[in-house]
């Protein structure tokens, strides 16, 4: 029978330290990602790793490792000897992002509508709950609440498709586009349309009509793209 290693064993200590280091990096990644999404770290902001670590109340090493991950996500650029730069988006970036989102979410809706009935109905119920939250926020004039519920709907749609690679890709591009969507919320005039379109997506999933779900999801994002991009142009928003 194998004997348990004593707590002082170098391998045990090494594993514990590695786990702790990984947890600190995860915490730094989550904190920096959140600060970028809510523009606490605004587009174009540049600072040393030490300065960012101080702002977050963390040490420099996990911030450095987190920044490398965020660079892979397209949110920052790590500049040797110059620190970390928070990347801005241009309207052309948003066009590319919507090309990916339209394809991905259409396919996700198709996959969810093809699930077995119990899973499909549960997914539709989850989507309905987020849409209800959107409608309630809209009724009380709560634009940030509407935006959060809208984001939750789209995240749930991707999650229910049960495709890990799709989830990672969409999370990265949603993080990039989040600022633009939140910035233009008060300029958009079709929030009711989004609510109705979300309900159509959920209805198609509930009915198990994969073609209708795909089309509803694609048309929803196409309309949103066709509304958002002209807004960016008309207001001269060249960097987001």
C-alpha positions in Angstrom: 0.0 0.0 0.0 1.3 3.4 -1.0 2.3 5.7 1.9 1.1 9.3 2.1 3.9 11.8 1.5 4.7 14.0 4.5 3.8 17.6 4.3 7.5 18.5 4.2 8.1 16.4 1.0 9.5 18.6 -1.7 7.1 17.2 -4.3 4.1 18.0 -2.1 5.4 21.5 -1.4 6.1 22.1 -5.1 2.6 21.0 -6.1 1.1 23.2 -3.5 3.1 26.2 -4.6 2.3 25.6 -8.2 -1.4 25.4 -7.4 -1.2 28.7 -5.4 0.7 30.4 -8.2 -1.9 29.3 -10.7 -4.7 30.6 -8.5 -3.0 34.0 -8.2 -2.6 34.2 -12.0 -6.3 33.3 -12.5 -7.2 36.0 -10.0 -5.0 38.6 -11.8 -6.5 37.6 -15.1 -10.1 37.9 -13.9 -9.4 41.3 -12.2 -7.6 42.8 -15.3 -10.2 41.4 -17.7 -13.0 43.0 -15.6 -11.2 46.3 -15.4 -10.8 46.3 -19.2 -14.4 45.3 -19.9 -15.8 48.1 -17.6 -13.2 50.6 -18.9 -11.5 51.1 -15.5 -8.5 50.4 -17.6 -9.5 52.5 -20.6 -8.5 51.9 -24.2 -5.1 53.3 -24.8 -4.1 53.2 -21.1 -0.5 52.1 -20.7 1.3 51.3 -17.5 4.0 49.2 -16.0 3.3 45.8 -14.7 4.1 47.2 -11.2 1.7 50.1 -11.5 -1.1 47.8 -12.6 -0.3 45.4 -9.8 -0.5 48.2 -7.3 -3.9 49.3 -8.7 -5.2 45.8 -8.4 -3.6 45.2 -5.0 -1.6 42.2 -6.4 2.0 41.3 -6.9 3.8 41.8 -10.2 4.5 38.2 -11.2 0.9 37.0 -11.6 0.0 40.3 -13.4 2.8 39.6 -15.9 1.5 36.1 -16.5 -2.1 37.3 -16.7 -1.1 40.0 -19.2 0.4 37.3 -21.5 -3.0 35.5 -21.5 -4.9 38.8 -22.1 -2.6 39.5 -25.0 -3.6 36.1 -26.6 -7.2 37.3 -26.1 -6.5 40.4 -28.0 -7.2 42.8 -25.1 -3.7 44.1 -24.3 -0.3 44.3 -25.8 2.7 43.5 -23.7 5.5 46.0 -24.6 9.0 45.0 -23.6 10.4 47.4 -21.0 7.4 49.7 -21.6 4.7 47.9 -19.7 1.1 46.9 -20.8 -1.1 48.7 -23.3 -4.9 48.3 -23.2 -5.9 47.9 -26.8 -8.6 50.0 -28.5 -11.1 48.8 -31.1 -11.8 50.5 -34.4 -15.1 50.1 -36.4 -13.3 47.8 -38.8 -12.5 45.5 -35.8 -16.2 45.5 -34.9 -17.1 44.4 -38.5 -14.7 41.5 -38.2 -16.1 40.6 -34.8 -19.6 40.6 -36.1 -18.6 38.3 -39.0 -17.5 35.7 -36.4 -20.4 36.2 -34.0 -23.0 35.9 -36.8 -21.5 32.5 -37.9 -20.8 31.2 -34.4 -24.2 32.1 -32.7 -26.1 30.8 -35.7 -24.4 27.5 -35.4 -24.8 27.4 -31.6 -28.6 28.0 -31.9 -28.7 25.2 -34.5 -26.8 22.8 -32.2 -29.0 23.6 -29.2 -32.2 23.1 -31.2 -30.9 19.6 -32.1 -30.4 18.5 -28.5 -32.7 15.9 -26.9 -36.0 17.3 -25.8 -35.3 17.7 -22.1 -32.0 19.5 -22.6 -33.5 21.6 -25.3 -36.4 22.7 -23.1 -34.1 23.5 -20.2 -31.9 25.6 -22.6 -35.0 27.5 -23.8 -36.1 28.1 -20.2 -32.7 29.6 -19.4 -32.7 31.8 -22.4 -36.3 33.0 -21.6 -35.1 33.9 -18.1 -32.4 36.2 -19.4 -34.8 37.7 -21.9 -37.3 38.4 -19.1 -34.5 40.2 -17.2 -33.8 42.3 -20.3 -37.5 43.2 -20.6 -37.7 44.2 -16.9 -34.5 46.3 -17.2 -35.8 48.0 -20.3 -39.2 48.8 -18.5 -37.4 50.5 -15.7 -34.9 52.4 -17.9 -31.9 50.4 -16.6 -29.6 50.4 -19.6 -26.6 48.7 -17.8 -29.0 46.0 -16.5 -30.3 45.5 -20.0 -26.8 45.1 -21.3 -25.8 42.6 -18.7 -28.9 40.5 -19.3 -28.4 40.7 -23.0 -24.8 39.5 -22.6 -26.0 36.7 -20.3 -28.4 35.5 -23.0 -25.7 35.3 -25.6 -23.3 33.6 -23.2 -25.9 31.0 -22.3 -26.7 30.3 -26.0 -23.1 29.5 -26.6 -22.7 27.5 -23.4 -25.7 25.4 -24.2 -24.2 24.4 -27.6 -21.6 22.4 -25.5 -18.6 23.2 -27.8 -15.6 24.2 -25.7 -13.7 25.7 -28.6 -16.6 27.7 -29.7 -17.0 29.0 -26.1 -13.4 30.1 -25.9 -13.4 31.9 -29.3 -16.7 33.7 -28.6 -15.6 34.7 -25.0 -12.5 36.3 -26.4 -14.2 38.4 -29.1 -17.1 39.3 -26.7 -14.5 40.7 -24.3 -13.1 42.8 -27.1 -16.5 44.1 -28.3 -18.1 44.6 -24.8 -17.0 48.3 -24.5 -18.4 49.2 -27.9 -21.8 47.6 -27.1 -22.1 49.3 -23.7 -20.9 52.6 -25.0 -23.6 52.7 -27.7 -26.5 51.4 -25.6 -27.9 54.8 -25.0 -27.7 55.6 -28.7 -29.6 52.6 -29.9 -33.3 52.8 -30.5 -34.3 49.1 -31.0 -33.9 47.5 -27.6 -37.5 46.1 -28.0 -36.5 44.4 -31.2 -33.6 42.6 -29.5 -36.0 41.3 -26.8 -38.5 40.0 -29.5 -35.6 38.4 -31.5 -34.3 36.6 -28.4 -37.8 35.2 -27.8 -37.9 33.9 -31.4 -34.5 32.2 -30.9 -35.8 30.5 -27.7 -39.0 29.5 -29.4 -37.2 27.8 -32.3 -35.0 26.0 -29.8 -38.0 24.9 -27.8 -39.7 23.6 -30.9 -36.5 21.7 -32.0 -36.5 23.5 -35.4 -32.8 23.8 -36.0 -33.0 25.7 -39.3 -35.3 28.3 -37.8 -33.1 28.7 -34.7 -30.0 29.2 -36.9 -31.8 31.8 -39.0 -33.3 33.6 -36.0 -29.9 33.9 -34.4 -28.1 35.0 -37.5 -30.8 37.6 -38.4 -30.6 39.0 -34.8 -26.9 39.6 -35.0 -27.1 40.9 -38.6 -29.6 43.5 -37.5 -27.6 44.5 -34.5 -24.5 44.9 -36.7 -26.4 47.0 -39.2 -27.5 49.2 -36.4 -24.3 49.5 -34.4 -21.7 50.1 -37.2 -23.5 53.2 -38.7 -23.7 54.6 -35.1 -20.0 54.3 -34.7 -19.5 56.1 -38.0 -22.0 58.8 -37.5 -20.7 59.7 -34.1 -17.1 59.6 -35.3 -16.2 56.9 -32.7 -12.9 55.8 -34.3 -11.5 54.1 -31.2 -13.4 52.2 -28.5 
